[in-house]
Amino acid sequence: MITSSEYKKRLSKMRRNIYIDGKLVDREFKRLEGAVNVLAKTYDMITDPEFKDYQDVLTATSHLTGEKINRFNHIHRSIEDLLTKQKMTRLTSQQVGGCIARCMGIDSTNALSVITYQTDQKYGTEYHKRFEKWLKDFQSNDRTSCCAQTDVKGNRPWRPHEQKDPDLYLRIVEKKSDGIVVRGAKVHNSYAPVVEQINVIPTRALTKEEGDWAVAFTIPADAEGVKQIVSAPMVEYPEGWGAPGPWGGADSLTIFDDVFIPWDHVFLCGETDMGGRLALTFALYHRHSYTGCKPAMTDVLTGATALMAEVNGIEKEHHVNEKLAELICTSELVYGTGIAAAINGYKSPSGTYVPDIMYCNVSRRHAGVNIYHEYDILADIAGGMPATLPRPGDWVNEETKPFIEKYMARNPNVDVKDVLRAFAWVQGLSCSENAGVMQYAGVHGGGSPRMEQIAIMGSYNVENTKNIAKRLAGIKTDKPYTFDRLGNTPKL
Ligand SMILES: Cc1cc2nc3c(=O)[nH]c(=O)nc-3n(C[C@H](O)[C@H](O)[C@H](O)COP(=O)(O)OP(=O)(O)OC[C@H]3O[C@@H](n4cnc5c(N)ncnc54)[C@H](O)[C@@H]3O)c2cc1C
């Protein structure tokens, strides 16, 4: 396994294909610092003595090579692996106070592992062999990847083949003896500018005439023809503040301008039914990841709320306790349901374990519908200061410093410098460019609420519950009683 400095060195050698605000920049550009730090943390935690008791959580043994690898590059070989992935996601996300960046990678590789195998079984192709060959190299070199699933999609109600411009969903434009050429764009690609590899998969179910859009592959993030137009929220920390980080995100509109993919890295090419399955399988794994990162995010918001209560001297107030309990109910319900999803997981024909559809989706949905409410709780207890906090320069300017320190004092047990630190951190967490991104991610990341609703309703037998109701109401029904929802969710 490599260190974070080796990871950063690799980034510095990548081809310049990142555009931010009109400039072509390299990966050491200031705005990307927060995102790079998040990825670096996933390397640092492996060797950090503070996390020595979590080695089994943070690392795994590759089923392909028998080598010790970063668990973010692992393929789930058991229920225990699914449980540990969830634990790792919560543990690591807590350290950076938000998204840990590598779930898109682990979720797309696991989905590819399941679907390449099934496609080979059905069509006699050799995608799984290719995928495993690539994965071996990826794991051994301790690389990072993201997932480019979401197409730009044009007019929403139109299918890929109905769009006026067929490139609005990424597609194959040419098949050659040595590979394929693809054109199109993927959007919202989290951490794409700071990883080495992009895994590309379809975004939705595809019809028979949509073979050109049924494509999956992996590609270096700086490959010829790939351009990344990046949005990265600026994370500002006061000089000498002493806090870890800065942590932040970076999302890319990734352009594929007639990009060549060698056959070795093509994992699906025209099999429309499997394209849809791959889209759903990635979404399923990703929603399971949310059952780890969302509780971590709620842990952070719970801690922030408790800290604000302390700073304001209101910790003992009844309403504070009530709101903290509300937050805890959200994190633990989401996490607990994620555990259920893992325990109820199953072995796919490839040997890769898949979590339960119902529990993943209800958990992810519950997290999503609560996200703004959680920020609402924090804002309520914090008061308005995170919105109007004087700038860090004014804390240290000799002329304004005495006034700031006099008038920012609150709870006598909290040093005024810690009052400032607490408010500055909560400002970044809840009232900043980055906070807005996290809120939208909470709603749409892993699929919009509507997508979860479709998955839930597709896996739940409402007729059975109506049958229960009819029997209890004394209404005649021919349907026998079915013992449902005791853990037998249909498999993908
Ligand atoms: C911060 C962030 C990070 C993300 N990271 C990644 C990532 O790393 N990789 C990745 O691939 N994706 C990522 N996503 C994308 C995420 O999965 C999408 O945002 C989500 O699937 C919604 O797609 P959209 O943004 O195009 O919204 P839309 O699909 O346009 O949704 C807007 C509204 O239109 C509705 N709608 C859409 N289509 C239809 C239709 N045909 N009929 C009726 N209603 C419709 C939706 O239900 C929703 O209410 C990320 C998103 C965010 C916000």
PDBQT file of the ligand as one rigid body, heavy atoms in Angstrom, charges set to zero:
ROOT
HETATM    1  C1  LIG A 501     -23.166  16.483  -4.656  1.00  0.00    +0.000 C 
HETATM    2  C2  LIG A 501     -23.515  15.382  -5.596  1.00  0.00    +0.000 A 
HETATM    3  C3  LIG A 501     -22.595  14.369  -5.831  1.00  0.00    +0.000 A 
HETATM    4  C4  LIG A 501     -22.862  13.369  -6.751  1.00  0.00    +0.000 A 
HETATM    5  N1  LIG A 501     -21.908  12.438  -7.042  1.00  0.00    +0.000 NA
HETATM    6  C5  LIG A 501     -22.076  11.599  -8.096  1.00  0.00    +0.000 A 
HETATM    7  C6  LIG A 501     -21.020  10.770  -8.556  1.00  0.00    +0.000 A 
HETATM    8  O1  LIG A 501     -19.941  10.726  -7.969  1.00  0.00    +0.000 OA
HETATM    9  N2  LIG A 501     -21.212  10.029  -9.676  1.00  0.00    +0.000 N 
HETATM   10  C7  LIG A 501     -22.384  10.039 -10.364  1.00  0.00    +0.000 A 
HETATM   11  O2  LIG A 501     -22.498   9.348 -11.356  1.00  0.00    +0.000 OA
HETATM   12  N3  LIG A 501     -23.415  10.806  -9.938  1.00  0.00    +0.000 NA
HETATM   13  C8  LIG A 501     -23.287  11.582  -8.830  1.00  0.00    +0.000 A 
HETATM   14  N4  LIG A 501     -24.327  12.383  -8.409  1.00  0.00    +0.000 N 
HETATM   15  C9  LIG A 501     -25.525  12.401  -9.227  1.00  0.00    +0.000 C 
HETATM   16  C10 LIG A 501     -26.808  11.948  -8.580  1.00  0.00    +0.000 C 
HETATM   17  O3  LIG A 501     -26.930  10.568  -8.618  1.00  0.00    +0.000 OA
HETATM   18  C11 LIG A 501     -27.889  12.685  -9.384  1.00  0.00    +0.000 C 
HETATM   19  O4  LIG A 501     -27.871  14.038  -8.962  1.00  0.00    +0.000 OA
HETATM   20  C12 LIG A 501     -29.268  12.111  -9.217  1.00  0.00    +0.000 C 
HETATM   21  O5  LIG A 501     -29.330  10.837  -9.806  1.00  0.00    +0.000 OA
HETATM   22  C13 LIG A 501     -30.280  13.029  -9.877  1.00  0.00    +0.000 C 
HETATM   23  O6  LIG A 501     -29.943  13.293 -11.212  1.00  0.00    +0.000 OA
HETATM   24  P1  LIG A 501     -29.922  14.801 -11.737  1.00  0.00    +0.000 P 
HETATM   25  O7  LIG A 501     -29.051  15.596 -10.880  1.00  0.00    +0.000 OA
HETATM   26  O8  LIG A 501     -29.654  14.750 -13.193  1.00  0.00    +0.000 OA
HETATM   27  O9  LIG A 501     -31.385  15.320 -11.473  1.00  0.00    +0.000 OA
HETATM   28  P2  LIG A 501     -32.667  15.016 -12.358  1.00  0.00    +0.000 P 
HETATM   29  O10 LIG A 501     -32.674  13.580 -12.753  1.00  0.00    +0.000 OA
HETATM   30  O11 LIG A 501     -32.770  16.028 -13.417  1.00  0.00    +0.000 OA
HETATM   31  O12 LIG A 501     -33.805  15.235 -11.297  1.00  0.00    +0.000 OA
HETATM   32  C14 LIG A 501     -34.574  16.440 -11.171  1.00  0.00    +0.000 C 
HETATM   33  C15 LIG A 501     -36.023  16.045 -10.921  1.00  0.00    +0.000 C 
HETATM   34  O13 LIG A 501     -36.568  15.488 -12.109  1.00  0.00    +0.000 OA
HETATM   35  C16 LIG A 501     -37.181  14.231 -11.834  1.00  0.00    +0.000 C 
HETATM   36  N5  LIG A 501     -37.009  13.415 -13.049  1.00  0.00    +0.000 N 
HETATM   37  C17 LIG A 501     -35.865  13.082 -13.670  1.00  0.00    +0.000 A 
HETATM   38  N6  LIG A 501     -36.097  12.330 -14.756  1.00  0.00    +0.000 NA
HETATM   39  C18 LIG A 501     -37.423  12.184 -14.827  1.00  0.00    +0.000 A 
HETATM   40  C19 LIG A 501     -38.300  11.514 -15.738  1.00  0.00    +0.000 A 
HETATM   41  N7  LIG A 501     -37.838  10.842 -16.785  1.00  0.00    +0.000 N 
HETATM   42  N8  LIG A 501     -39.619  11.575 -15.491  1.00  0.00    +0.000 NA
HETATM   43  C20 LIG A 501     -40.104  12.248 -14.409  1.00  0.00    +0.000 A 
HETATM   44  N9  LIG A 501     -39.330  12.905 -13.522  1.00  0.00    +0.000 NA
HETATM   45  C21 LIG A 501     -38.014  12.870 -13.735  1.00  0.00    +0.000 A 
HETATM   46  C22 LIG A 501     -36.417  13.694 -10.642  1.00  0.00    +0.000 C 
HETATM   47  O14 LIG A 501     -37.149  12.715  -9.921  1.00  0.00    +0.000 OA
HETATM   48  C23 LIG A 501     -36.205  14.971  -9.835  1.00  0.00    +0.000 C 
HETATM   49  O15 LIG A 501     -37.334  15.252  -9.070  1.00  0.00    +0.000 OA
HETATM   50  C24 LIG A 501     -24.107  13.358  -7.430  1.00  0.00    +0.000 A 
HETATM   51  C25 LIG A 501     -25.053  14.353  -7.156  1.00  0.00    +0.000 A 
HETATM   52  C26 LIG A 501     -24.774  15.345  -6.248  1.00  0.00    +0.000 A 
HETATM   53  C27 LIG A 501     -25.810  16.405  -6.000  1.00  0.00    +0.000 C 
ENDROOT
TORSDOF 0
